[in-house]
Amino acid sequence: MGEIVFWTILRTAFLIFLLWISKDVWGEKYFWLIVSLSFYLFVISPAISFYRKFVEKNKEVLESSLCSSCKHFDESAVLCMKYDKHPTKDFIPCEGSAWEPK
């Protein structure tokens, strides 16, 4: 999840810089339309797409693993907070020994 936020911030900064440099090219009439479209196409749309891929990739861990019902599990990062490791469908960081119900 942090990678999605990082790249979104980086894309936003780069886009603001490019739009600031090219603001005199389009003039005032089309500037806000171009800003709106470029933010949607280069910042918002990729962030939504990467988030959907993240959820799809971790769907099995979030719904049907032992970790998902533990109080040490952070759903937003798919992370075991106790061991600071990411569980997968084949890997449980504590191997079930530190599991505690929510």
Secondary structure as the mmCIF struct_conf table of DSSP 4:
data_model
#
loop_
_struct_conf.conf_type_id
_struct_conf.id
_struct_conf.beg_label_comp_id
_struct_conf.beg_label_asym_id
_struct_conf.beg_label_seq_id
_struct_conf.end_label_comp_id
_struct_conf.end_label_asym_id
_struct_conf.end_label_seq_id
HELX_RH_AL_P HELX_RH_AL_P1 GLY A 2 ILE A 21
TURN_TY1_P TURN_TY1_P1 SER A 22 SER A 22
HELX_RH_AL_P HELX_RH_AL_P2 LYS A 23 TRP A 26
HELX_RH_AL_P HELX_RH_AL_P3 GLU A 28 PHE A 39
HELX_RH_PI_P HELX_RH_PI_P1 TYR A 40 ILE A 44
HELX_RH_AL_P HELX_RH_AL_P4 SER A 45 LYS A 57
TURN_TY1_P TURN_TY1_P2 ASN A 58 ASN A 58
HELX_RH_AL_P HELX_RH_AL_P5 LYS A 59 SER A 64
BEND BEND1 SER A 65 LEU A 66
HELX_RH_3T_P HELX_RH_3T_P1 CYS A 67 SER A 69
STRN STRN1 CYS A 70 CYS A 70
TURN_TY1_P TURN_TY1_P3 LYS A 71 HIS A 72
STRN STRN2 PHE A 73 ASP A 74
TURN_TY1_P TURN_TY1_P4 GLU A 75 VAL A 78
STRN STRN3 LEU A 79 CYS A 80
TURN_TY1_P TURN_TY1_P5 MET A 81 ASP A 84
STRN STRN4 LYS A 85 LYS A 85
BEND BEND2 LYS A 89 ASP A 90
TURN_TY1_P TURN_TY1_P6 PRO A 93 ALA A 98
STRN STRN5 PRO A 101 PRO A 101
#
